[in-house]
């Protein structure tokens, strides 16, 4: 009887921990970005539909983003499981519904575990190239 109670207690503890972790990840994934209006409406300094720009963005993605966000942007990169925050699904309508300026701002400024890339990728045109590539990830 005592063994059954111990097993039950362990199982319940694990279930509660899983729900807490899953709920916390979901809440963090839904935490909205506070993008200033002037940045939401920012216009790209490059042609976001230019294949050379997109190719540059893809190369930068492979170097800087793929490890967390995955090769297709669904948040399944090799580092994703170790993150406290959900890296998000960049193919989703909610993500793709953001303005180009919002994506540029979020990439540049970062938050929580998402690093700010305005220092790692100092050329604004390169960060815009990432935005161009992110646009190719939609479903």
N, C-alpha and C positions, 0 to 999 in steps of 0.2 A: 504493500500500500504506500509506504513512504517513497519507494522508487518511482511509482506512478505519479505521485504528487510532485516530486522533483522534476521529472520529465515534463509534466504539465506546466510547471512554473517556468522552466527553461523555454518551452515552446511559446508560451504567452509573452515572455520577455522579448524573444526574437521577433514575434509578430508585431508587437508594439514598436520596437526599434525600427523595423522595416517601414511601418506606416509613418513614423515620425520622419525618417530620412526621406521617404518619397514625398511626403507632404511639404517638407522644407524645400526640397528641390523644385517642386511644382511652384511654390510661392515665390522662390527666387527667379524662376523662369518667367513668371508673370509680372515681376517688378518692372514698372515702366521706366524708360529713360526720360530724363528731364533735358530735352534738347531745346535750347533757346530758339525763339522764332526766327531770328536772323540766320541761324544755322540750318534750320529746317528747310529754308527756301534757297540755300546756297546753290549756285550753279557750277557744274563741273568745268574745270579748266581744260578738259580734254573731251574728245568725242567718245562717249561711252559705248557707241555702237561700232567703233573702229576695231577691226579684227586684231590689229597690232597692239592696241591698248588692252583689249581683252586678253590677249596672249601674255602680255606683260603682267596683268593682274593674276592670271593663272599661275605664272611662275612665282610671283610674290606669295600667293595663297599657299602653294606647295611648301614654301620656305617658312612662312610665319603663322599660318592659320590651320592648315590641314591636321596638325597634331591634336587639336581639340575639336575642331568643327568637322573633320573628316573630309575625304576627297570630294564628296558630293554635297557637303554642307548640311548634312542631317544631324550633326552633333555626335558622331560616332568615331571620332579620332581616337588614337591609342591613349591619349592623356585624358579623355573625357570622363572615364570611369573614376578617376582620382580627383576630379574637381568637386568642390562644394556647390558650385552653381552650375545649372544646366546650360550647356553651350548653345542651346537653341537649334531650331530647324530652319535653315535659311531657305528651304524650298517652300515653306508654308506661306499661305496667302497673307497672314498677318505680318510676317517679316517683309515679304515682297511689296506689301502695301505702303511701306514707309517711303518717304521721299529720298531722293539721292543724297540730299543734304543731311538728312538724319543718319543714313548709313555712313557717310563720310565723317560726321561728327563722332558717332559711336566708335568707329574704327580709330579715329585720331585720339580721342580722349580716354577710351577704356573706362572700366569700373570693376570693382571687386577683383576677381581673378583674371579678368580680361585686361591685358596690358594696354597702355596708351601707345599707339604706333606713330604718333607725331615725332617721337625721338628715334625710334627704331627704323622708321621709313620717313626720313626728313622731307623728301620731295612730295609736295602736295599732289603733283601729277601721278605719282606712283600710288598714293592712297586712293585717288580717283580711279586708277586702273583696277584696284581691288573692288571698288564699287561696281565697275563695269563687269568684272568677272562674277561678282555675287548675283548680278542680274541674270546671268546665264543658268543659275542654279534652280530657278523656279520650276515647279511641276508642270 
